[in-house]
Amino acid sequence: MPLTDADIRRIYGQRISEARLTEGLTQADLAERLTAAGVDTSPQDVSRWEVGAVAPRDRARHALALILSPDLFEAPNEAVA
């Protein structure tokens, strides 16, 4: 079965959370770094991304990739059982 939009949001959210924790950042820390990079972000935005409720917009995805990991948003290629 192909991945749904919800599956993709959840996968990206897990990647954001894992990368953030690897860097030793809180959600507030990451929000501050994104805001400093010109992407107005709250800790609540980060939380919503991480649980897969919403996906970050293009500008936020670009900044997240620069701050956390360049391959953070590579297309998932796994199927959902």
Phi, psi and omega in degrees: 000133180291158179289139175270170176301321179296320177299315182295316177300318180294317179297312179297321179298318177296319179296317179299312181299312181298316180294319179298313181294323177300323179279356180073029182257145169275170176299323178294319178300313181295319178300319179296316180296320178295317179297319178296332179275003176097010178245100183299114188220141176251162174302329178294324176299314180299316179300315180297323177295314186294328179271357177081015179292321177217161176259145175295146178289169185307312183297320178292321178299317179299313181295319177300318180296322179290321184281319188256307185191130181297334183260017183303324186248027172298145183299131175290140182238023182256150178266153177265131181283000000 
